[in-house]
């Protein structure tokens, strides 16, 4: 099974690469990022032959070499986005380009060259909403218009991904995953009232399980991800 990991050098991406390389179900792991993705030391002796690092300079227009590297994919997990903690460091237009337009282009590009069935995961977050009526209380109570528009923009990206898959006549299966705060030993723990948490190792295990075995549903919430991930990790 060939998997493409979009954003492979990021916090979630590096763990996706590590776990995918350890899993014999994945015969090819394509690490797609703006910069070179290092082969994890734990995988260096056993999985180097199935690892490919691909540097992409333009996520809206793939070069021939990038398009060739991702062709024939069975699965893709897309991690690239501006996080809520950094959303105010860039303009809303730039945020939209990175968090929505990149992933829409990715699924379209993969659709032209994937296997007969492509499973695609797009990561958003627990406070994302597709309509104003779905906005969680944690956002409406804060009354931050920028954060609300960010949430709705990410929800719009979700809708576009799911609609594209729905219109593919079964060629693409897509799922949106909405984790809460993602925890890891090397990351300082922050507790935000109203936002659930998940261990990074469980989150990644859950996503890899779903692209291998099929999606339970088109939107997986934090509780779903914890349940699936812990079952994989602990049996």
Backbone as CSV, one residue per row, in Angstrom:
resi,resn,N_x,N_y,N_z,CA_x,CA_y,CA_z,C_x,C_y,C_z
1,UNK,0.849,-1.187,0.000,0.000,0.000,0.000,0.887,1.240,0.000
2,UNK,0.646,2.154,-0.921,1.425,3.388,-1.014,0.670,4.521,-0.340
3,UNK,1.337,5.190,0.603,0.711,6.295,1.327,1.524,7.572,1.136
4,UNK,0.808,8.672,0.919,1.411,10.000,0.835,1.076,10.749,2.117
5,UNK,2.079,11.325,2.743,1.876,12.097,3.967,2.190,13.552,3.658
6,UNK,1.147,14.374,3.582,1.309,15.790,3.302,1.642,16.552,4.570
7,UNK,2.815,17.176,4.600,3.254,17.848,5.813,4.059,16.916,6.695
8,UNK,4.923,16.136,6.071,5.633,15.052,6.753,6.693,15.514,7.740
9,UNK,7.087,16.778,7.680,8.124,17.259,8.593,7.543,17.963,9.814
10,UNK,6.222,18.008,9.918,5.573,18.672,11.041,5.378,17.769,12.243
11,UNK,4.744,18.306,13.267,4.564,17.620,14.551,3.828,16.290,14.392
12,UNK,2.751,16.273,13.648,2.008,15.034,13.406,2.655,14.235,12.281
13,UNK,3.153,14.929,11.272,3.725,14.261,10.112,4.887,13.341,10.439
14,UNK,5.782,13.767,11.321,6.945,12.930,11.640,6.517,11.624,12.301
15,UNK,5.468,11.674,13.113,4.974,10.448,13.755,4.249,9.568,12.751
16,UNK,3.555,10.182,11.796,2.937,9.402,10.725,3.994,8.644,9.931
17,UNK,5.077,9.320,9.590,6.165,8.662,8.860,6.731,7.510,9.682
18,UNK,6.998,7.756,10.951,7.603,6.730,11.808,6.727,5.485,11.888
19,UNK,5.437,5.682,12.190,4.557,4.527,12.344,4.297,3.823,11.017
20,UNK,4.148,4.580,9.947,3.885,3.964,8.644,5.064,3.107,8.198
21,UNK,6.280,3.560,8.478,7.457,2.784,8.093,7.574,1.489,8.887
22,UNK,7.046,1.471,10.092,7.080,0.263,10.916,5.990,-0.733,10.537
23,UNK,5.001,-0.280,9.788,3.839,-1.109,9.458,4.060,-1.810,8.118
24,UNK,4.088,-3.142,8.103,4.329,-3.854,6.839,3.228,-3.667,5.805
25,UNK,2.064,-3.185,6.224,0.977,-2.947,5.267,1.333,-1.833,4.290
26,UNK,2.212,-0.926,4.712,2.621,0.183,3.850,3.944,-0.178,3.175
27,UNK,3.892,-0.346,1.882,5.078,-0.742,1.119,5.821,0.455,0.540
28,UNK,5.162,1.617,0.518,5.786,2.852,0.040,5.251,4.019,0.856
29,UNK,6.162,4.788,1.442,5.798,5.950,2.254,6.420,7.186,1.612
30,UNK,5.567,8.048,1.062,6.032,9.263,0.393,5.834,10.442,1.339
31,UNK,6.933,11.050,1.750,6.910,12.166,2.695,6.975,13.473,1.911
32,UNK,5.861,14.195,1.880,5.724,15.408,1.068,5.757,16.637,1.966
33,UNK,6.709,17.534,1.711,6.870,18.696,2.581,7.621,19.796,1.841
34,UNK,7.632,21.001,2.437,8.406,22.110,1.855,9.904,21.898,2.021
35,UNK,10.276,21.081,2.974,11.696,20.808,3.187,11.920,19.296,3.272
36,UNK,13.154,18.912,3.179,13.509,17.495,3.214,13.017,16.860,4.516
37,UNK,12.454,15.680,4.408,12.012,14.931,5.582,13.053,13.872,5.898
38,UNK,13.548,13.890,7.119,14.581,12.931,7.507,13.968,11.558,7.773
39,UNK,14.701,10.530,7.406,14.295,9.174,7.749,14.485,8.988,9.246
40,UNK,13.429,8.620,9.984,13.569,8.452,11.432,14.659,7.434,11.764
41,UNK,15.515,7.719,12.749,16.609,6.801,13.094,16.135,5.382,13.379
42,UNK,14.974,5.254,14.006,14.463,3.925,14.353,14.137,3.095,13.121
43,UNK,13.918,3.759,11.989,13.546,3.055,10.762,14.709,2.913,9.782
44,UNK,15.861,3.476,10.113,16.943,3.606,9.140,17.419,2.270,8.578
45,UNK,17.474,1.243,9.414,18.032,-0.034,8.966,17.003,-0.972,8.361
46,UNK,15.726,-0.714,8.611,14.705,-1.677,8.202,13.749,-1.167,7.142
47,UNK,13.633,0.143,6.983,12.577,0.663,6.111,13.049,1.713,5.115
48,UNK,14.345,1.892,4.994,14.852,2.936,4.097,14.419,2.711,2.658
49,UNK,14.258,1.453,2.267,13.927,1.152,0.875,12.501,1.514,0.497
50,UNK,11.640,1.736,1.488,10.255,2.100,1.154,9.932,3.560,1.490
51,UNK,10.960,4.341,1.780,10.788,5.742,2.169,11.263,6.670,1.060
52,UNK,10.440,7.670,0.725,10.819,8.683,-0.256,10.475,10.063,0.281
53,UNK,11.473,10.933,0.373,11.243,12.325,0.773,11.085,13.170,-0.482
54,UNK,9.988,13.920,-0.554,9.697,14.749,-1.720,9.534,16.196,-1.265
55,UNK,10.343,17.085,-1.811,10.249,18.511,-1.491,9.333,19.176,-2.510
56,UNK,8.319,19.875,-1.995,7.356,20.566,-2.855,7.451,22.069,-2.600
57,UNK,7.763,22.822,-3.625,7.903,24.270,-3.486,6.609,25.029,-3.748
58,UNK,5.644,24.371,-4.370,4.375,25.025,-4.703,3.248,24.013,-4.548
59,UNK,2.448,24.178,-3.510,1.380,23.223,-3.227,0.103,23.501,-4.012
60,UNK,0.140,24.505,-4.875,-1.009,24.771,-5.741,-0.746,24.368,-7.190
61,UNK,0.513,24.150,-7.517,0.877,23.691,-8.862,2.022,22.699,-8.713
62,UNK,1.715,21.414,-8.730,2.755,20.419,-8.536,3.666,20.335,-9.762
63,UNK,4.952,20.250,-9.516,5.905,20.019,-10.598,5.721,18.596,-11.128
64,UNK,6.294,18.331,-12.277,6.197,16.982,-12.848,6.794,15.944,-11.905
65,UNK,7.887,16.311,-11.235,8.540,15.353,-10.334,7.682,15.061,-9.109
66,UNK,7.004,16.086,-8.582,6.111,15.865,-7.441,4.914,15.026,-7.863
67,UNK,4.324,15.358,-9.005,3.175,14.594,-9.488,3.550,13.126,-9.706
68,UNK,4.728,12.887,-10.231,5.176,11.513,-10.462,5.385,10.781,-9.140
69,UNK,5.903,11.497,-8.142,6.181,10.869,-6.847,4.909,10.417,-6.138
70,UNK,3.806,11.146,-6.326,2.574,10.807,-5.610,1.641,9.914,-6.422
71,UNK,1.956,9.681,-7.689,1.035,8.895,-8.507,0.988,7.446,-8.021
72,UNK,-0.163,6.842,-8.203,-0.346,5.463,-7.770,-0.577,5.308,-6.284
73,UNK,-0.912,6.404,-5.586,-1.134,6.323,-4.141,-2.437,5.598,-3.823
74,UNK,-2.395,4.823,-2.751,-3.597,4.179,-2.225,-4.231,5.023,-1.120
75,UNK,-3.407,5.854,-0.480,-3.892,6.635,0.659,-3.098,7.925,0.786
76,UNK,-3.735,8.917,1.400,-3.064,10.183,1.710,-3.620,10.711,3.023
77,UNK,-2.730,11.163,3.883,-3.128,11.859,5.111,-2.538,13.257,5.035
78,UNK,-3.417,14.264,5.099,-3.006,15.659,4.886,-2.990,16.412,6.206
79,UNK,-1.792,16.854,6.608,-1.636,17.543,7.891,-1.398,19.037,7.742
80,UNK,-1.180,19.515,6.524,-0.739,20.905,6.318,-1.873,21.896,6.571
81,UNK,-1.631,22.834,7.465,-2.590,23.903,7.765,-1.926,24.887,8.717
82,UNK,-2.496,26.061,8.815,-2.101,27.017,9.847,-2.909,26.677,11.091
83,UNK,-2.239,26.445,12.203,-2.938,26.054,13.426,-3.611,27.267,14.073
84,UNK,-4.616,27.037,14.927,-5.284,28.163,15.591,-4.323,29.066,16.358
85,UNK,-3.291,28.473,16.955,-2.352,29.283,17.738,-1.515,30.220,16.867
86,UNK,-1.435,29.922,15.561,-0.623,30.746,14.659,-1.456,31.490,13.622
87,UNK,-2.775,31.366,13.700,-3.634,31.918,12.652,-3.513,33.436,12.519
88,UNK,-3.171,34.118,13.614,-3.089,35.577,13.556,-1.713,36.076,13.127
89,UNK,-0.822,35.146,12.800,0.506,35.546,12.336,0.553,35.719,10.823
90,UNK,-0.519,35.310,10.133,-0.595,35.477,8.677,-1.949,36.084,8.334
91,UNK,-2.068,36.611,7.122,-3.346,37.175,6.693,-4.377,36.070,6.523
92,UNK,-5.654,36.445,6.535,-6.708,35.453,6.339,-6.599,34.823,4.952
93,UNK,-6.200,35.608,3.975,-6.040,35.085,2.611,-4.946,34.025,2.560
94,UNK,-3.829,34.294,3.213,-2.735,33.317,3.241,-3.144,32.077,4.031
95,UNK,-3.836,32.308,5.119,-4.340,31.206,5.938,-5.249,30.303,5.111
96,UNK,-6.148,30.911,4.347,-7.076,30.146,3.513,-6.327,29.352,2.449
97,UNK,-5.330,29.973,1.864,-4.545,29.282,0.837,-3.879,28.034,1.407
98,UNK,-3.247,28.183,2.570,-2.512,27.071,3.167,-3.452,26.011,3.737
99,UNK,-4.496,26.447,4.423,-5.349,25.523,5.173,-6.473,24.910,4.356
100,UNK,-6.879,25.576,3.274,-7.970,25.043,2.444,-7.522,24.725,1.017
101,UNK,-6.916,25.709,0.360,-6.628,25.536,-1.070,-5.590,24.447,-1.332
102,UNK,-4.592,24.330,-0.449,-3.576,23.287,-0.639,-4.200,21.897,-0.631
103,UNK,-5.089,21.651,0.323,-5.652,20.301,0.443,-6.625,20.005,-0.688
104,UNK,-7.360,21.015,-1.136,-8.269,20.808,-2.269,-7.464,20.445,-3.513
105,UNK,-6.351,21.152,-3.726,-5.506,20.807,-4.875,-4.920,19.409,-4.715
106,UNK,-4.548,19.048,-3.496,-3.932,17.736,-3.262,-4.867,16.598,-3.643
107,UNK,-6.113,16.654,-3.195,-7.028,15.554,-3.503,-7.341,15.515,-4.995
108,UNK,-7.399,16.684,-5.628,-7.631,16.722,-7.072,-6.446,16.124,-7.831
109,UNK,-5.237,16.472,-7.409,-4.041,15.959,-8.079,-3.898,14.458,-7.890
110,UNK,-4.152,13.987,-6.687,-4.046,12.557,-6.415,-5.115,11.772,-7.157
111,UNK,-6.273,12.383,-7.338,-7.375,11.693,-8.016,-7.038,11.361,-9.459
112,UNK,-6.173,12.154,-10.062,-5.847,11.932,-11.476,-4.856,10.797,-11.674
113,UNK,-4.193,10.381,-10.593,-3.127,9.391,-10.773,-3.096,8.324,-9.687
114,UNK,-4.177,8.192,-8.927,-4.190,7.225,-7.837,-4.641,5.859,-8.334
115,UNK,-4.604,4.893,-7.429,-5.114,3.557,-7.710,-6.640,3.645,-7.853
116,UNK,-7.299,2.529,-8.229,-8.763,2.561,-8.378,-9.495,3.057,-7.134
117,UNK,-8.871,2.889,-5.945,-9.473,3.413,-4.720,-8.429,4.201,-3.949
118,UNK,-8.731,5.465,-3.670,-7.869,6.322,-2.862,-8.599,6.669,-1.577
119,UNK,-7.950,6.434,-0.441,-8.501,6.868,0.851,-7.737,8.111,1.295
120,UNK,-8.486,9.157,1.632,-7.899,10.473,1.892,-8.398,10.998,3.230
121,UNK,-7.461,11.391,4.092,-7.800,11.990,5.388,-7.332,13.442,5.411
122,UNK,-8.231,14.312,5.878,-7.899,15.722,6.090,-8.053,16.021,7.573
123,UNK,-7.005,16.540,8.188,-7.014,16.849,9.619,-7.463,18.286,9.837
124,UNK,-8.481,18.466,10.683,-8.871,19.825,11.076,-8.773,19.940,12.605
125,UNK,-9.875,20.143,13.293,-9.788,20.286,14.736,-11.146,20.238,15.402
126,UNK,-11.138,20.070,16.703,-12.363,19.855,17.464,-13.311,21.046,17.430
127,UNK,-12.794,22.252,17.195,-13.643,23.447,17.222,-14.029,23.936,15.830
128,UNK,-13.831,23.105,14.816,-14.179,23.487,13.442,-15.674,23.299,13.215
129,UNK,-16.267,24.195,12.423,-17.702,24.122,12.111,-17.911,24.391,10.630
130,UNK,-18.883,23.705,10.047,-19.176,23.898,8.619,-20.223,24.980,8.389
131,UNK,-21.009,25.284,9.397,-21.996,26.362,9.312,-21.976,27.132,10.628
132,UNK,-22.519,28.339,10.607,-22.543,29.144,11.833,-23.368,28.480,12.925
133,UNK,-24.389,27.749,12.530,-25.230,27.086,13.528,-24.485,25.957,14.243
134,UNK,-23.390,25.484,13.658,-22.606,24.402,14.256,-21.450,24.915,15.114
135,UNK,-21.251,26.227,15.158,-20.123,26.762,15.923,-20.204,26.320,17.380
136,UNK,-19.124,25.765,17.933,-19.151,25.315,19.325,-19.181,26.488,20.295
137,UNK,-19.686,26.225,21.471,-19.840,27.278,22.476,-18.502,27.909,22.841
138,UNK,-17.432,27.127,22.801,-16.123,27.669,23.157,-15.732,28.828,22.246
139,UNK,-16.222,28.819,21.005,-15.936,29.919,20.081,-16.928,31.057,20.232
140,UNK,-18.200,30.739,20.292,-19.206,31.796,20.387,-19.075,32.562,21.698
141,UNK,-18.683,31.868,22.764,-18.535,32.525,24.060,-17.364,33.508,24.057
142,UNK,-16.315,33.173,23.321,-15.152,34.064,23.260,-15.436,35.285,22.397
143,UNK,-16.290,35.111,21.406,-16.660,36.237,20.556,-15.529,36.799,19.724
144,UNK,-14.570,35.963,19.366,-13.436,36.398,18.550,-13.798,36.191,17.080
145,UNK,-14.087,37.269,16.340,-14.538,37.098,14.953,-13.504,36.429,14.058
146,UNK,-12.223,36.670,14.313,-11.183,36.041,13.490,-11.154,34.532,13.704
147,UNK,-11.302,34.112,14.948,-11.293,32.683,15.256,-12.531,32.003,14.681
148,UNK,-13.655,32.694,14.721,-14.888,32.144,14.146,-14.746,31.978,12.637
149,UNK,-14.211,32.977,11.968,-14.023,32.873,10.515,-13.003,31.792,10.166
150,UNK,-12.004,31.638,11.003,-11.027,30.557,10.805,-11.721,29.202,10.886
151,UNK,-12.543,29.031,11.917,-13.263,27.767,12.091,-14.145,27.462,10.888
152,UNK,-14.856,28.456,10.396,-15.754,28.259,9.253,-14.973,27.996,7.966
153,UNK,-13.815,28.630,7.831,-12.983,28.377,6.653,-12.498,26.935,6.642
154,UNK,-12.083,26.432,7.811,-11.649,25.033,7.882,-12.830,24.098,7.621
155,UNK,-14.008,24.506,8.093,-15.204,23.717,7.816,-15.551,23.699,6.340
156,UNK,-15.313,24.812,5.669,-15.537,24.869,4.226,-14.588,23.914,3.507
157,UNK,-13.350,23.849,3.970,-12.393,22.900,3.391,-12.875,21.466,3.587
158,UNK,-13.377,21.163,4.776,-13.938,19.831,5.027,-15.026,19.503,4.009
159,UNK,-15.944,20.442,3.838,-17.069,20.228,2.919,-16.585,19.980,1.498
160,UNK,-15.577,20.724,1.077,-15.050,20.564,-0.282,-14.408,19.188,-0.468
161,UNK,-13.673,18.738,0.523,-13.025,17.425,0.432,-14.066,16.314,0.386
162,UNK,-15.044,16.380,1.261,-16.071,15.338,1.305,-16.922,15.351,0.042
163,UNK,-17.215,16.539,-0.478,-18.012,16.639,-1.706,-17.248,16.079,-2.899
164,UNK,-15.953,16.349,-2.959,-15.146,15.835,-4.066,-15.151,14.310,-4.059
165,UNK,-15.004,13.729,-2.871,-15.035,12.267,-2.767,-16.405,11.720,-3.143
166,UNK,-17.451,12.399,-2.701,-18.820,11.960,-2.982,-19.089,11.935,-4.484
167,UNK,-18.473,12.840,-5.207,-18.697,12.948,-6.652,-17.741,12.086,-7.481
168,UNK,-16.938,11.249,-6.818,-15.907,10.479,-7.518,-16.386,9.111,-7.996
169,UNK,-17.665,8.821,-7.783,-18.213,7.513,-8.176,-17.470,6.350,-7.522
170,UNK,-17.107,6.550,-6.264,-16.476,5.480,-5.504,-14.975,5.380,-5.645
171,UNK,-14.369,6.233,-6.472,-12.920,6.168,-6.669,-12.151,6.728,-5.475
172,UNK,-12.797,7.617,-4.723,-12.157,8.235,-3.561,-13.058,8.083,-2.342
173,UNK,-12.466,7.660,-1.240,-13.134,7.684,0.055,-12.411,8.723,0.907
174,UNK,-13.165,9.609,1.525,-12.547,10.670,2.318,-13.135,10.706,3.717
175,UNK,-12.298,11.113,4.647,-12.750,11.317,6.018,-12.050,12.539,6.591
176,UNK,-12.788,13.296,7.355,-12.255,14.437,8.096,-12.035,13.988,9.533
177,UNK,-10.882,14.310,10.096,-10.634,13.970,11.498,-10.486,15.253,12.295
178,UNK,-11.138,15.275,13.454,-11.174,16.481,14.281,-10.603,16.208,15.671
179,UNK,-9.287,16.157,15.777,-8.691,15.947,17.092,-8.807,17.188,17.959
180,UNK,-8.676,16.976,19.255,-8.557,18.102,20.160,-7.088,18.491,20.288
181,UNK,-6.664,18.819,21.498,-5.260,19.139,21.737,-4.432,17.862,21.624
182,UNK,-3.420,17.895,20.769,-2.598,16.709,20.535,-1.391,16.759,21.467
183,UNK,-1.232,15.705,22.266,-0.201,15.668,23.290,0.951,14.759,22.882
184,UNK,2.146,15.092,23.346,3.324,14.260,23.134,4.319,14.566,24.247
185,UNK,5.186,13.598,24.585,6.125,13.807,25.693,6.975,15.060,25.546
186,UNK,7.356,15.392,24.300,8.247,16.540,24.104,7.507,17.865,23.991
187,UNK,6.193,17.836,24.059,5.410,19.067,23.905,4.803,19.469,25.246
188,UNK,4.900,20.749,25.561,4.308,21.260,26.798,2.790,21.104,26.747
189,UNK,2.232,20.548,27.812,0.793,20.314,27.864,0.058,21.606,28.184
190,UNK,-0.967,21.903,27.373,-1.813,23.071,27.620,-3.248,22.596,27.741
191,UNK,-3.891,22.982,28.807,-5.293,22.623,29.000,-6.172,23.797,28.598
192,UNK,-7.036,23.566,27.617,-7.974,24.594,27.169,-9.380,24.105,27.483
193,UNK,-10.098,24.777,28.368,-11.452,24.339,28.716,-12.319,24.155,27.472
194,UNK,-12.981,23.014,27.400,-13.865,22.744,26.272,-13.202,22.026,25.112
195,UNK,-11.874,21.884,25.156,-11.147,21.188,24.085,-10.607,19.868,24.636
196,UNK,-10.996,18.736,24.050,-10.500,17.437,24.520,-9.041,17.230,24.115
197,UNK,-8.437,16.161,24.591,-7.039,15.876,24.274,-6.893,14.470,23.697
198,UNK,-5.790,14.270,23.001,-5.449,12.953,22.466,-3.934,12.847,22.382
199,UNK,-3.415,11.685,22.715,-1.985,11.453,22.568,-1.637,11.322,21.089
200,UNK,-0.526,11.916,20.696,-0.133,11.874,19.287,-0.002,10.443,18.779
201,UNK,0.571,9.556,19.582,0.759,8.172,19.139,-0.580,7.501,18.853
202,UNK,-1.595,7.790,19.674,-2.932,7.230,19.457,-3.587,7.844,18.223
203,UNK,-3.440,9.146,18.070,-4.034,9.855,16.933,-3.507,9.301,15.615
204,UNK,-2.207,9.161,15.529,-1.591,8.656,14.301,-1.984,7.206,14.052
205,UNK,-1.976,6.394,15.100,-2.370,4.988,14.947,-3.795,4.874,14.427
206,UNK,-4.673,5.745,14.908,-6.073,5.721,14.464,-6.179,6.054,12.984
207,UNK,-5.462,7.069,12.536,-5.551,7.466,11.130,-4.992,6.392,10.204
208,UNK,-3.868,5.807,10.572,-3.295,4.749,9.738,-4.220,3.539,9.694
209,UNK,-4.839,3.231,10.807,-5.818,2.141,10.837,-6.963,2.400,9.874
210,UNK,-7.426,3.615,9.832,-8.583,3.936,8.998,-8.245,3.929,7.507
211,UNK,-7.076,4.394,7.118,-6.748,4.351,5.687,-6.458,2.927,5.231
212,UNK,-6.044,2.070,6.154,-5.815,0.666,5.798,-7.119,-0.111,5.684
213,UNK,-8.004,0.103,6.628,-9.169,-0.771,6.781,-10.492,-0.161,6.343
214,UNK,-10.499,1.128,6.039,-11.738,1.793,5.656,-12.253,2.668,6.780
215,UNK,-12.989,3.707,6.399,-13.435,4.705,7.367,-14.726,4.292,8.061
216,UNK,-14.756,4.461,9.372,-15.992,4.234,10.121,-17.072,5.215,9.677
217,UNK,-16.668,6.458,9.457,-17.597,7.506,9.032,-16.802,8.649,8.434
218,UNK,-17.512,9.608,7.855,-16.788,10.664,7.139,-16.263,11.772,8.040
219,UNK,-16.666,11.786,9.298,-16.123,12.752,10.252,-15.834,12.027,11.559
220,UNK,-14.575,11.941,11.912,-14.159,11.266,13.135,-13.779,12.313,14.177
221,UNK,-14.505,12.293,15.296,-14.257,13.246,16.365,-13.173,12.726,17.305
222,UNK,-12.770,13.548,18.257,-11.681,13.189,19.159,-11.944,11.872,19.880
223,UNK,-13.163,11.681,20.396,-13.489,10.435,21.103,-13.335,9.221,20.196
224,UNK,-13.749,9.355,18.936,-13.586,8.257,17.977,-12.109,7.933,17.790
225,UNK,-11.313,8.968,17.645,-9.886,8.787,17.386,-9.174,8.163,18.579
226,UNK,-9.536,8.578,19.786,-8.958,7.981,20.994,-9.311,6.498,21.057
227,UNK,-10.566,6.180,20.835,-11.028,4.782,20.902,-10.300,3.910,19.882
228,UNK,-10.264,4.363,18.637,-9.622,3.575,17.578,-8.120,3.461,17.833
229,UNK,-7.497,4.582,18.177,-6.055,4.593,18.374,-5.609,3.721,19.526
230,UNK,-6.319,3.792,20.643,-5.925,2.988,21.799,-6.144,1.502,21.554
231,UNK,-7.149,1.172,20.762,-7.361,-0.235,20.415,-6.194,-0.759,19.587
232,UNK,-5.683,0.082,18.681,-4.528,-0.313,17.866,-3.275,-0.428,18.732
233,UNK,-3.042,0.563,19.573,-1.807,0.623,20.354,-1.773,-0.427,21.455
234,UNK,-2.904,-0.602,22.139,-2.929,-1.490,23.304,-3.601,-2.835,23.034
235,UNK,-4.289,-2.943,21.898,-4.928,-4.200,21.534,-6.255,-4.437,22.232
